[in-house]
Amino acid sequence: MLLILLGALGATTLVLRAGNRIEVVKVTQPIQAGQAVNSGNSTSVMVADDSSIDYVRWDQLGALKDYKARTTIYPGTIVVGQMFTKGNVLPAGKAVVGVSLKDGQYPADIQPGDTVAVYNVGSSSSSSSKTGTGAGASSGSSSGSSGDPLTTAKVGNMKDAGDATISTGNLSLTLIVDQADAAAVARAASDQAIAVVHVSGSGN
């Protein structure tokens, strides 16, 4: 009987040691390159402790606000320290352009990480006016007015341009574009003549 008890005790001790677990961060929403992890896009899970893995512990979540994701992090991923950096995470050959869109110039379900086609919806004459919201694609000489998009882009950060209580339908967002296309997009954005539409690859 004593031997049985000792054997059971030893087995229990081994199980407890093997089951030494820690609370770590798991992503619940897609996090794009350059974005941070927070309590709104992550949760805590228990995993077996392993000193060879640089887990981000749940109690370290607050410190992650100063770090940006190197690449897209998908839901269900247990994050580790190597996924983040304080440096520049913009891919080589890319540029970030800020645009302000009105209701009707963007899909209602647009989300960070979506792939969009960027159109210049102003005519050659209206693009130089105060609003640049011409009647659509004419045969003018402005880039994009022929019906072809200026470029495709990845949606970065975005926010409602309204105040805390009233939604105006306006949307401010950043677009990650090829450097060669950045000037054309910036010009159209300054004329308030930008519209974006979902294209294949959106939400990936």
Secondary structure as UniProt FT lines:
FT   HELIX           2..18
FT   STRAND          21..27
FT   TURN            33..34
FT   TURN            39..40
FT   STRAND          42..48
FT   TURN            51..52
FT   HELIX           58..66
FT   STRAND          68..69
FT   TURN            75..76
FT   HELIX           81..83
FT   STRAND          84..85
FT   TURN            92..93
FT   STRAND          94..101
FT   TURN            103..104
FT   TURN            108..109
FT   TURN            112..113
FT   STRAND          115..120
FT   TURN            124..125
FT   HELIX           126..128
FT   TURN            143..146
FT   STRAND          151..160
FT   STRAND          171..178
FT   HELIX           179..190
FT   TURN            191..192
FT   STRAND          194..198
FT   TURN            200..203
//
